[in-house]
Amino acid sequence: MSAFDPKRTSPSGIVALLVGRMRRWSSCPLSGQCCCPMQRPKAKSWAGCYPVRGQAECAIFGYEENMLNETTIATFKSSLRGELIKQSDTRYDTARKVYNGMIDRRPLLIANCADVADVITAVKFGRDHKLVVSIRGGGHNAAGLSVCDDGLVIDLGRINYVHADPKNRTVLAGGGALWGDVDHAAHAFGLAVPAGIISTTGVGGLTLGGGIGHLTRQCGLTVDNLLSVDMVLADGRFVTASAKENPDLFWAVRGGGGNFGVVTAFLFKAHPIHTSYAGPMLWSMEDAAEILRWYRDFIGKAPNALNGFFAFLTVPPGAPFPTHLHNKKMCGVVWCYTGPLKNAKRVFAPIRKFKAPALDFVGPIPHPVLQSMFDPIFPPGLQWYWKADFVRDLSDEAIPLHVKHGALLPTMHSTMHLYPIDGKASTIKKTATPWCYRDAKWAAVMVGVDPDPANKEKISNWAKDYWTALHPYSAGGAYINFMMEEGDERIRATYGKNYDRLAKVKKRYDPTNFFHVNQNIKPAK
Ligand SMILES: Cc1cc2nc3c(=O)[nH]c(=O)nc-3n(C[C@H](O)[C@H](O)[C@H](O)COP(=O)(O)OP(=O)(O)OC[C@H]3O[C@@H](n4cnc5c(N)ncnc54)[C@H](O)[C@@H]3O)c2cc1C
């Protein structure tokens, strides 16, 4: 290893030279011997250090004696029922892709786990070989937190079974199931589980972060309907967490993300919802300020059975949208009424009376159809950049700023949503789950989206500018599932007083922070 000079070799050259495990360190192993002023981390031996972006920001490539050789990898592969994908495999480039096309990470290995036994094996392998490990549910996370560079991805996609139990009104979903799988299985029995608004999203990440959607006002967040989880912990142990078993862990997973282990099964309470009266209503952008003020006052007083999230959007140029609205920037509300259908027209009468919408697609709709209504507009692989905040009060001062930035939507797919989080969700105590913004009224999210990577800056800048203008009117933290990687302070702001309790649970179940590719909660000291 001492045969090459790292300062003369490019980072990719170093990677090519080393046969063992590569790591990119945030601190310098050669402190004092190179330009980098950082501290020496604990490691067994080193290949070198290469200053990539000048003195202030070195990229450090280390090499540990604990090598991953072909035999070790082959043994790992043969112990899995699922598949192990290596960088040299033809499937590798497809397997490492996540929903957000902006994310381009290159793991060493991807373990497509077929069952719990595979997950246990993968966790132990990752731990024994000191690999960075990420957990993949549906791969939808905007920050790409299900995939890592130079480490092991534990992909749960094959563990996607769903069992609906009509007698007990529960739904059991595998750790890698998608919401479409749940909607499909539950609907057959006239049941629904509160989820998000796109059916290709993973049950895993959405649930562990909280879960906001069409049923939030009626049934609470997804975590408010979680009854138990099965998990593989950092030390490889398999446990169940519920109100009765490991209650501290059960508290933590209801909002604390993938920090505590790999969830292999989720048991949910389901609700008797089969057909809702739902869909989008759109109004002209010129009316946006008036609609926003009216919406603010209306939704807070509406029955819990009526949910409606506000949106700025561009009408897609195709069926079923009328031609005269194609490509028009508009404001709207996507409604979902889950009360008796015979009452629906009466509930919607004041809405339609307030201002006749330019488009009214609201009517009776099977719940899974509502859940997947927007899937075709947002296929995998688009570029996504998110910014978010919780909002307690949609003030008269904030509304003109919303209108200003909403009118500047940079691309057809870009959007801003205000999701109500009041109703049933606000009846849960702030400390009952880590999700502590129970007194906020909305989760706001500005999402720049476009198929073209060349528009990355354009969509990101729009989202950042919009967020910067509105952040002073926000409650402080943001919904963890609507955030990019924004640093520890934002994570702390999101959990507020619950952060320290989360850190203590983290210390108990994952003291070495083995699961850190997530919105990370550091183990308490
Ligand atoms: C188009 C789109 C629409 C969305 N709409 C909504 C919405 O309506 N409501 C809402 O609340 N959110 C919504 N989200 C946000 C969504 O909740 C997050 O992106 C979430 O992280 C996705 O979960 P996933 O399993 O697909 O993600 P992944 O990218 O697979 O994982 C995200 C994080 O969760 C962890 N994780 C996933 N599964 C497990 C598991 N089984 N065990 C342990 N850790 C796990 C991962 O390690 C990672 O840290 C939306 C996202 C997108 C892209």
The ligand as an SDF file (V2000), in Angstrom:
LIG
                    3D

 53 58  0  0  0  0  0  0  0  0999 V2000
  -43.4840   11.5560   -4.6880 C   0  0  0  0  0  0  0  0  0  0  0  0
  -43.4560   11.5450   -3.2020 C   0  0  0  0  0  0  0  0  0  0  0  0
  -44.6230   11.7530   -2.5020 C   0  0  0  0  0  0  0  0  0  0  0  0
  -44.6130   11.7420   -1.1200 C   0  0  0  0  0  0  0  0  0  0  0  0
  -45.7800   11.9570   -0.4450 N   0  0  0  0  0  0  0  0  0  0  0  0
  -45.7990   11.8790    0.8940 C   0  0  0  0  0  0  0  0  0  0  0  0
  -47.0100   12.0190    1.6100 C   0  0  0  0  0  0  0  0  0  0  0  0
  -48.0710   12.2210    1.0450 O   0  0  0  0  0  0  0  0  0  0  0  0
  -46.9720   11.9160    2.9490 N   0  0  0  0  0  0  0  0  0  0  0  0
  -45.8190   11.6800    3.6300 C   0  0  0  0  0  0  0  0  0  0  0  0
  -45.8630   11.5800    4.8390 O   0  0  0  0  0  0  0  0  0  0  0  0
  -44.6420   11.5740    2.9770 N   0  0  0  0  0  0  0  0  0  0  0  0
  -44.6140   11.6640    1.6370 C   0  0  0  0  0  0  0  0  0  0  0  0
  -43.4300   11.5490    0.9610 N   0  0  0  0  0  0  0  0  0  0  0  0
  -42.1950   11.4770    1.7130 C   0  0  0  0  0  0  0  0  0  0  0  0
  -41.9120   10.0480    2.1300 C   0  0  0  0  0  0  0  0  0  0  0  0
  -42.5850    9.7960    3.3270 O   0  0  0  0  0  0  0  0  0  0  0  0
  -40.4170    9.8640    2.3540 C   0  0  0  0  0  0  0  0  0  0  0  0
  -39.7530   10.0910    1.1520 O   0  0  0  0  0  0  0  0  0  0  0  0
  -40.0790    8.4850    2.8850 C   0  0  0  0  0  0  0  0  0  0  0  0
  -38.7570    8.5080    3.3440 O   0  0  0  0  0  0  0  0  0  0  0  0
  -40.2620    7.4370    1.8270 C   0  0  0  0  0  0  0  0  0  0  0  0
  -40.1870    6.1510    2.3550 O   0  0  0  0  0  0  0  0  0  0  0  0
  -39.4670    4.9960    1.5180 P   0  0  0  0  0  0  0  0  0  0  0  0
  -39.5390    3.7400    2.3070 O   0  0  0  0  0  0  0  0  0  0  0  0
  -39.9880    4.9900    0.1390 O   0  0  0  0  0  0  0  0  0  0  0  0
  -38.0290    5.6040    1.4980 O   0  0  0  0  0  0  0  0  0  0  0  0
  -36.5440    5.0390    1.4770 P   0  0  0  0  0  0  0  0  0  0  0  0
  -35.8140    5.9930    0.6090 O   0  0  0  0  0  0  0  0  0  0  0  0
  -36.4740    3.6010    1.1520 O   0  0  0  0  0  0  0  0  0  0  0  0
  -36.1130    5.2230    2.9780 O   0  0  0  0  0  0  0  0  0  0  0  0
  -36.1840    6.4480    3.6560 C   0  0  0  0  0  0  0  0  0  0  0  0
  -35.5630    6.3460    5.0370 C   0  0  0  0  0  0  0  0  0  0  0  0
  -36.3170    5.4270    5.8270 O   0  0  0  0  0  0  0  0  0  0  0  0
  -35.5170    4.3370    6.2230 C   0  0  0  0  0  0  0  0  0  0  0  0
  -36.2970    3.1110    6.0710 N   0  0  0  0  0  0  0  0  0  0  0  0
  -37.1180    2.7900    5.0460 C   0  0  0  0  0  0  0  0  0  0  0  0
  -37.6940    1.6070    5.2740 N   0  0  0  0  0  0  0  0  0  0  0  0
  -37.2210    1.1760    6.4620 C   0  0  0  0  0  0  0  0  0  0  0  0
  -37.4440    0.0160    7.2400 C   0  0  0  0  0  0  0  0  0  0  0  0
  -38.2960   -0.9340    6.8450 N   0  0  0  0  0  0  0  0  0  0  0  0
  -36.7880   -0.1070    8.4260 N   0  0  0  0  0  0  0  0  0  0  0  0
  -35.9490    0.8580    8.8520 C   0  0  0  0  0  0  0  0  0  0  0  0
  -35.7050    1.9780    8.1510 N   0  0  0  0  0  0  0  0  0  0  0  0
  -36.3360    2.1250    6.9700 C   0  0  0  0  0  0  0  0  0  0  0  0
  -34.3200    4.3750    5.2930 C   0  0  0  0  0  0  0  0  0  0  0  0
  -33.1740    3.8510    5.8180 O   0  0  0  0  0  0  0  0  0  0  0  0
  -34.1470    5.8420    5.0320 C   0  0  0  0  0  0  0  0  0  0  0  0
  -33.4110    6.4410    6.0600 O   0  0  0  0  0  0  0  0  0  0  0  0
  -43.4080   11.5330   -0.4240 C   0  0  0  0  0  0  0  0  0  0  0  0
  -42.2320   11.3140   -1.1290 C   0  0  0  0  0  0  0  0  0  0  0  0
  -42.2510   11.3270   -2.5100 C   0  0  0  0  0  0  0  0  0  0  0  0
  -40.9790   11.1490   -3.2520 C   0  0  0  0  0  0  0  0  0  0  0  0
  1  2  1  0
  2  3  1  0
  2 52  2  0
  3  4  2  0
  4  5  1  0
  4 50  1  0
  5  6  2  0
  6  7  1  0
  6 13  1  0
  7  8  2  0
  7  9  1  0
  9 10  1  0
 10 11  2  0
 10 12  1  0
 12 13  2  0
 13 14  1  0
 14 15  1  0
 14 50  1  0
 15 16  1  0
 16 17  1  0
 16 18  1  0
 18 19  1  0
 18 20  1  0
 20 21  1  0
 20 22  1  0
 22 23  1  0
 23 24  1  0
 24 25  2  0
 24 26  1  0
 24 27  1  0
 27 28  1  0
 28 29  2  0
 28 30  1  0
 28 31  1  0
 31 32  1  0
 32 33  1  0
 33 34  1  0
 33 48  1  0
 34 35  1  0
 35 36  1  0
 35 46  1  0
 36 37  1  0
 36 45  1  0
 37 38  2  0
 38 39  1  0
 39 40  1  0
 39 45  2  0
 40 41  1  0
 40 42  2  0
 42 43  1  0
 43 44  2  0
 44 45  1  0
 46 47  1  0
 46 48  1  0
 48 49  1  0
 50 51  2  0
 51 52  1  0
 52 53  1  0
M  END
$$$$
